[in-house]
């Protein structure tokens, strides 16, 4: 280990991480609230089969883009090791989720598995992200 690592003030490092966490957490909460308000506006302001649903989709997409941009900025502000772990976990999650969703079609046709619902992909993505995080942590521990 380097001398700087041994003499580095761990309390200052903890404070910097908390500052980083609160800055991006607030931005993610703002993006989530904007997204939820957009979804509620679609449900309450437009009839069920209205042709004007697309009008409210623009703010929802903007909220999603803001949220995604916040996640990307938060990852780019991480130190190198955390950034590598997060990036590897996301790559693993994206690839595994994509192949699982694509391969499920064949499993459904051959084995008669139940119909695939889109929300399953979201849950699979988080499970695969957890697996990818563990694999990345284990590789670099």
KOLLO-223748 format. One record per residue: x, y, z of N, C-alpha, C, O in turn. Coordinates in steps of 0.05 Angstrom, whole numbers, plus 32768, in hexadecimal, padded with zeros to 4 digits. Layout:
# residues N
XYZXYZXYZXYZ/...
# end
This chain:
# residues 141
80117FE8800080008000800080128019800080288019800A/8007802E7FF4801680477FF380148056800E80018051801D/80278068801380278077802C800F8088802E8004808B8044/8006809480187FEE80A580197FD5809680217FC480A0802F/7FD3807D80187FBC806C801F7FBB8066803D7FA680658049/7FD3806380497FD4805C80657FCF807480777FC58072808D/7FD6808C806D7FD380A5807D7FBB80B580767FB680CA8081/7FAA80AB80637F9380BA805A7F7E80BB80707F7980A6807D/7F7280D280747F5D80D580897F4380C880807F3680D1806D/7F3C80B2808D7F2580A380857F0B80B2808A7EF780AE807C/7F0A80C4809E7EF280D480A37EED80E7808D7ED680EB8085/7F0280F480827EFE8106806B7EF480F780537EE381018044/7EFE80DF804F7EF680CE80387ED880C7803C7EC980C78028/7ED080C080547EB480BA80597EA280D280547E8D80CF8048/7EAB80EA805C7E9C810280587E998108803A7E8381108031/7EAE8104802A7EAD8109800D7E9980F580017E8A80FE7FEF/7E9980DC80097E8680C97FFE7E6A80D080057E5880CD7FF5/7E6580DA801D7E4A80E280257E4180FA80157E2980FC800D/7E53810D80107E4C812480007E45811C7FE37E3181257FD8/7E5481097FD87E4F80FF7FBE7E3480F17FBD7E2480F57FAB/7E2F80E07FD27E1780D17FD37DFE80E37FD57DEA80DE7FC7/7DFF80F77FE77DE881087FEA7DE281197FD17DCB811E7FCB/7DF781227FC47DF481327FAC7DE581237F967DD2812D7F8B/7DED810B7F917DE180FB7F7C7DC780EE7F857DB580EA7F75/7DC480E97F9F7DAB80DD7FA97D9580F27FA57D7F80EA7F9D/7D9A810B7FAC7D85811F7FA87D7E81227F8B7D6681247F85/7D9181227F797D8B81237F5D7D7B810B7F537D68810E7F43/7D8180F37F5D7D7280DC7F557D5680DC7F607D4380D47F52/7D5280E77F787D3780EA7F837D2780FE7F727D1080F97F6D/7D3381147F6A7D2681277F597D1D811A7F3F7D06811E7F36/7D2F810B7F327D2880FD7F197D1280E97F1D7D0080E67F0C/7D1380DA7F347CFE80C67F397CE380D47F3E7CCE80CA7F35/7CE380EA7F4C7CCA80F87F527CBE81037F387CA681017F33/7CCF810E7F277CC681197F0D7CBA81027EFC7CA681067EEF/7CC780EB7EFC7CBD80D47EED7CA280CB7EF87C8F80C67EE8/7CA080C97F127C8680C07F1F7C7080D47F197C5980CC7F14/7C7680EE7F1B7C6281027F157C5881007EF87C4181047EF2/7C6B80FB7EE67C6480F87EC97C5280E07EC57C3E80E17EB6/7C5880CA7ED27C4780B27ED07C2B80B77EDC7C1780AF7ED0/7C2A80C57EF37C1080CB7EFF7C0080DE7EED7BE880DC7EEB/7C0E80F17EE07C0081047ECE7BF480F57EB67BDE80FC7EAE/7C0280E17EAC7BF680D17E967BDD80C37E9F7BC980C27E91/7BDE80B87EB77BC780A97EC27BAF80BA7EC87B9980B17EC4/7BB480D27ED27B9E80E27EDB7B9480F77EC77B7C80FE7EC7/7BA581007EB67B9E81167EA47B93810C7E897B85811C7E7B/7B9980F47E817B9080EB7E677B7E80D37E6A7B8280C27E7B/7B6980D27E597B5880B97E597B6880A17E517B7F80A37E47/7B5D808A7E567B6C80717E537B77806D7E367B8E80657E33/7B6880727E227B71806E7E077B7480887DF87B6C808A7DE0/7B7E809C7E047B8280B67DF87B9A80B57DE47BAD80A67DE8/7B9780C47DCF7BAD80C67DBC7BC280DB7DC47BD680DF7DB6/7BBD80E87DDA7BCF80FD7DE37BE280F47DF97BEF81057E06/7BE480DA7DFE7BF780D07E127C1480D87E0B7C2480DC7E1E/7C1A80DA7DF27C3680E07DEA7C3E80FC7DF37C5681017DF6/7C2B810E7DF97C3281297E027C4081297E1D7C5281387E22/7C3881177E2E7C4381167E497C5C81047E497C6B81057E5D/7C6180F57E357C7980E37E347C9380F37E337CA780EA7E3D/7C92810B7E277CAA811B7E257CB681227E417CCE811D7E45/7CA6812C7E547CB181317E6F7CBA81187E7D7CCE81187E8C/7CAD81017E787CB580E87E847CD080E07E7A7CE180D77E89/7CD480E27E607CEE80DB7E537D0480EE7E5D7D1A80E67E62/7CFD81087E607D11811B7E6B7D1981137E877D3081147E8F/7D05810B7E987D0B81037EB37D1D80EA7EB37D3080E87EC3/7D1780D77EA17D2880BF7EA07D4580C67E967D5880BB7EA0/7D4780D87E837D6180E17E7A7D7080EF7E907D8980EB7E93/7D6380FF7EA07D70810D7EB77D7A80F87ECB7D9080FA7ED5/7D6980E57ED17D7180D07EE47D8980C07ED97D9C80BB7EE8/7D8880B87EC07D9E80A97EB47DB880BA7EB47DCD80AF7EB9/7DB580D37EAD7DCC80E57EAD7DD880E87EC97DF080E97ECC/7DC780E87EDD7DD080EA7EF97DDF80D17F017DF480D37F0E/7DD580BA7EF97DE380A17EFF7DFF80A07EF17E1380987EFD/7E0080A97ED87E1980A97ECA7E2D80BC7ED77E4480B67EDA/7E2380D57EDE7E3580E87EEC7E3E80DD7F077E5580E17F0F/7E2D80CF7F157E3580C57F2F7E4A80AF7F2C7E5D80AD7F3C/7E48809F7F177E5C808A7F127E7680977F0A7E8B808D7F12/7E7580AB7EF97E8E80B87EF17E9C80C77F077EB480CB7F06/7E8D80CE7F1D7E9A80DB7F347EA580C77F487EB180CF7F5C/7E9F80AD7F457EAA80997F577EC880967F547ED3809E7F3F/7ED5808B7F687EF180857F647EF4806E7F507EE080607F4A/7F0C80697F477F1080567F317F07803A7F377EFB802D7F26/7F0B80307F4F7F0380157F567EE580117F577EDA7FFE7F4C/7ED780247F647EBA80227F657EAE80257F497E9A80187F43/7EB980377F397EAF803C7F1E7EB380227F0D7EA1801B7EFE/7EC980157F107ECE7FFC7F027EBA7FE67F0A7EAE7FD97EFA/7EB67FE47F247EA27FD07F2E7E867FD67F247E787FC37F1B/7E7D7FEF7F267E627FF67F1D7E5F7FF27EFF7E4A7FE87EF6/7E737FF97EF07E727FF67ED37E717FD97ECB7E627FD17EBA/7E827FC87ED87E817FAB7ED27E677F9F7EDA7E5D7F8E7ECB/7E5C7FA77EF07E427F9C7EF97E2C7FA47EE67E1B7F947EE0/7E2C7FBD7EDC7E187FC57EC97E1B7FB77EAF7E077FB07EA2/7E337FB37EA67E377FA57E8C7E2E7F887E8F7E207F7E7E7D/7E347F7B7EA57E2B7F607EA97E0D7F5F7EAA7E007F4D7E9E/7E007F727EB87DE37F737EBB7DD67F777EA07DC37F6A7E99/7DE07F897E907DD47F8F7E767DD67F777E637DC27F707E56/7DED7F6B7E627DF17F547E507DE07F3C7E597DD37F2F7E49/7DE17F367E737DD27F1F7E7D7DB47F237E7A7DA67F107E73/7DAB7F3B7E807D8E7F417E7D7D867F3F7E607D717F337E59/7D967F497E4E7D907F487E317D8E7F2B7E277D7B7F247E19/7DA27F1B7E2E7DA27EFF7E257D8B7EEF7E327D807EDE7E26/7D857EF57E4B7D6F7EE77E597D547EEE7E4C7D447EDC7E46/7D507F077E477D367F107E3A7D347F047E1E7D1F7EFA7E16/7D4A7F047E0F7D497EFA7DF47D457EDB7DF47D367ED17DE4/7D547ECE7E067D537EB17E077D387EA67E127D317E8F7E0D/7D2B7EB67E227D117EAD7E2E7CFC7EA87E197CEB7E967E1C/7CFE7EB67E027CEB7EB17DEC7CEC7E947DE37CD77E877DE0/7D047E8A7DE07D077E6E7DD77CFE7E5B7DED7CF27E467DE7/7D057E617E067CFC7E507E1C7CDE7E507E1E7CD27E3B7E24/7CD17E667E187CB47E687E197CA87E577E037C947E497E08/7CB37E587DEB7CA87E497DD57CAC7E2B7DD87C9B7E1B7DD2/7CC47E237DE27CCB7E077DE37CBF7DFA7DFC7CB27DE57DFA/7CC27E067E137CBA7DFA7E2C7C9E7E037E367C947DF97E49/7C927E177E287C787E217E317C797E317E4A7C667E317E5A/7C8F7E3F7E4E7C917E507E667C7C7E677E657C727E6D7E50/7C767E737E7C7C627E887E7C7C6B7EA07E6C7C837EA37E65/7C587EB17E657C5D7EC97E557C717EDB7E647C6F7EDE7E7C/7C837EE67E557C977EF87E617C8B7F147E647C807F1F7E51/7C8D7F1F7E7C7C837F3A7E827C9B7F4C7E837CB07F457E8D/7C987F657E797CAE7F787E777CBA7F7F7E927CD27F847E94/7CA97F7F7EA77CB47F867EC17CC87F717ECC7CD87F777EDD/7CC67F597EC27CD97F447ECA7CF67F4D7EC27D097F477ED1/7CF97F5A7EAC7D137F627EA37D207F767EB67D387F757EBB/7D0F7F887EC27D197F9B7ED57D247F8C7EEE7D397F937EF8/7D157F797EF87D1D7F6A7F0F7D367F597F0A7D487F587F1A/7D377F4D7EF27D4E7F3D7EEA7D677F4F7EE97D7D7F477EF0/7D637F677EDE7D7A7F7A7EDC7D867F7F7EF77D9F7F7F7EF9/7D767F837F0B7D817F897F267D8E7F707F327DA27F727F40/7D827F597F2E7D8F7F407F387DAA7F3C7F2A7DBE7F367F38/7DAB7F407F107DC47F3D7F027DD87F537F0A7DF07F4E7F0A/7DCE7F6B7F107DE07F807F197DED7F787F347E057F7C7F39/7DDD7F6C7F467DE87F637F5F7DFC7F4D7F5B7E117F4D7F68/7DF67F3A7F497E0A7F257F437E237F317F377E397F297F3F/7E207F447F257E377F517F197E487F607F2D7E607F617F2B/7E3A7F6D7F407E497F7C7F557E597F697F667E707F6E7F6D/7E4D7F527F6D7E5B7F3E7F7D7E737F337F6E7E897F317F79/7E6F7F2D7F547E867F227F447E9C7F367F427EB47F307F45/7E957F507F3D7EA97F647F3A7EB87F697F557ED07F6C7F55/7EA97F697F6B7EB57F6C7F857EC87F557F8B7EDE7F597F95/7EC07F3D7F847ED07F257F8A7EEA7F267F797EFF7F1D7F83/7EE87F2F7F617F007F307F4F7F147F437F5A7F2C7F3E7F58/7F0C7F5A7F657F1F7F6F7F6D7F237F727F8B7F2F7F857F94/7F1A7F5E7F9B7F1D7F617FB87F397F5E7FC17F3F7F607FD9/
# end
